[in-house]
């Protein structure tokens, strides 16, 4: 996602003209100043060797109950001016039809976020990292040992992944997809999470949190139904 010519975060294409992302990357942002780039590999390189496409955003829909302070209901949709041309490099990702147990499943997250929490610049080349899903109770207990404190309770609608030293989503990856092998076909993937928040990056036994996509599948479908003809009307 690019806002006023600056990279602000990631998202996933869930329909040819709809992007799923996090709400916290879009606070005080306006659709007319935003574009979405798809198919890009080396961000900011004018001689990018792979074909990519950029489209304008016509509407931003942030979950009506989003809470910036704790990451609850942290998701949003971007509706685009037209559909992306789907190719081997640009395609939509499946969403889970229902919630399923993923404890200890190894999934992946991708983006151009910083390589370290204190790094000054975002990564230029798209990276992909494999992370384990962390069971809810274990995640909550591990986060209680951080600055979150002993009274921390993991909010409903969040799941956890990571906690392996040197491997994590980080600043700038917000809004990106956490995607896992599908139960019926491990060679295909579905998006089960959206990068939400974390305590630092890449620390052992400190997992990051992700918005649980299955928990919000009904909301996503409703918003797409309401806005399905929006681009043609602009």
N, C-alpha and C positions, 0 to 999 in steps of 0.2 A: 504494500500500500504506500502511495506517495502523496504527501500533502504539501501543497505549495512548494513543489520541487524537492522536498526532503523525505527520505525514507522514514516511516513511522511504525512499521510493524508488518506482520504477516497475516495471511488469511488462506482459506481453502475454497476452491470452486466446487459448489455443491449442485449447481445447475449452470448451463452455459452463460447465464447472465446474472448469477447470484453468488456472492461471496460470504462465507461464514467466518467471523472473526470475533475478537474480544471487544467488549464495550469500553474497557479502560483505555484503549488506544484511540478512541474516537471522541472523548470528552471535549466539548467546545469546538468540534470540527464541523465544517460545512461541506455538503456534497459537491457543490460547484467548484471547490478548490482541490478535489481529490481525484486521483486516477488509480487504476489497478493495473499492474503489469503481470503478465502470465507467460511462462515459458522461459523466463530469464534464468541464467546460470551465474554469470559474473556481473553483479550489480554495479552500475555506474561506468562500465566500460563501453565507450562509443563504438568499439570494434568487436562487440559481443559476437562470438563465433556461432552461436545458436540463434535461430529465429525466435523472436518473442513478439508479443502484442500488448498494446496499452489501450485501455478503454476508460471513458469518463464515468464517474458515479453520478446517478441521478437522484438517489434517495438513500439515506442512512436510517436504519431502524434499530434502536437500542432497546434491550429488554426493559420494560417499564418499571421493574422492581430492582434494577441494578444498584448495588451498593459498593461504591468505590473503596470504602474502608476495609472491607473484608472479602471482596471478590465474589460475593453472592450474586447469582444471576448475571454473571459476567459474560455476556455474549451479545452479538449484534449481527445484522445482515446489511450488506451493501447491494443495492440494485443498480445494474449497469445500463448504459445507454443502448447497448445491443448485445448480442451473444458473441462470446469468443468463438473463433473457428477451432474446433476440436481437432487435435493432431496427436502424434505420438508423444509430443512434449507438453501439450496442453490438454488436460482432460478433467472430468469431474471425479470426485471421490464419493464412495458410498457412505451412507450414514446407517447406524445400527437400527434395525427394525424394532428391537427390544433390548432391554438391559440383560446382560449375561455376566457370569463370574469370569473375571480376568486376572485374578490374583496370581502373581508371579509370571504372567505372560510377558514375553519380551516384545516390546513395541518400538516404534520409532517416532522421532520428531525431527522436523527439518526447518531450516530458516537461515537468515543472514544476521542473527543476533551476535552480540559480542562474544569473543572467545573466553573472556574472563570478566568478573563483575566490575573490576576497576579499570578495564581497558577503555581507552578513549574513543576508539572507532569501532563501528560495526564491521562484521566480516564482509568481504567483497565477493567471495565465492560461496555459493549455496552449499550448506553442510547438512549431513544427516547423521543422527546419533541414535543408537539402540539403547533403550531403557527398560527396566522391569517395572511392571505395575506393582505397587506396594499396597498390601491390604490396609483397609481403612484404620483399624485399631493400631496397627504397627506405625502407620504414618503419623497418626495423632500423637502417639507416645514419643516418637522421635522428634516431632516439631515442638513438643513441650520442653525438650531439653535445649531449645534455642531461645532467642530473645522473645519468642512468642509467649513463653512462660508456662508454668505448671497448670494453669486454669484454661489453657487453650482448648477449644473444641472445634474440630474440623466441621465447617458448615455443610449443611445438606446441599447436594448438587455439585460437590467437588470430589474429585478422585486424585490419587497421588501416583507419581512415577519417579523413578530415579533413585538417588541416594548412593550412587556409585561414584567414587572419587574420580574427578577429571572428566565426567560425562554428564551433561545437563543442558537443558534449555537455559538461556540467559537473557539479559537485557536486550531488547530488540526482537526477540522471538515471540513476544506477546501476540496472541491472535492466531498463531500457527497451529497446525494439526498434530495431534498425537494419534497415530494410526497403527492398527494391530491386524494380524492375520485373521481372516474370517474363519469362523468355526467350521463351515462346510467346505471351504477351499483355502488352505493356508498359503496358496500362491496369489491370492487376492487380498486386498486390504480394505478396512473400513475405518472411518474417523471416530474414535471413541472419546477424544478430549480436545480441548482448546487451551493452549498455553495461558495460564492465569497468573499466578504469583509464586515466588519462592523466597527463601531466606538465603541471600547470597546465591552463588552458583558453584556447581561441581564439588560440593562437600560430601564426604562420606557420611552416610546415615542421616542426610538431610534431604528428603525428597521434595520435589516441586509439586505444586498443585495445578490441576487442570479442571476446567468446566466439564462436567459430565454430559456429553452430547445426548446420550440416550434419555437422560432426565428431561431434556428440553426438546425432544423430537417433535412433540405435539405443537409446541410454540413455533418452532421453525416452519413446520408445514402450514400452520395457520397464517403466518406472515407472508409466506410465498403465495398462498391462495388469495389473500387480500390484495397483494401487489403484483399479481401475475402479468397484468397488461400495462404496468407503469411505463416501461421504456417507450412503448408505441405512442403514449399520450404526451410525450415531452418533445 
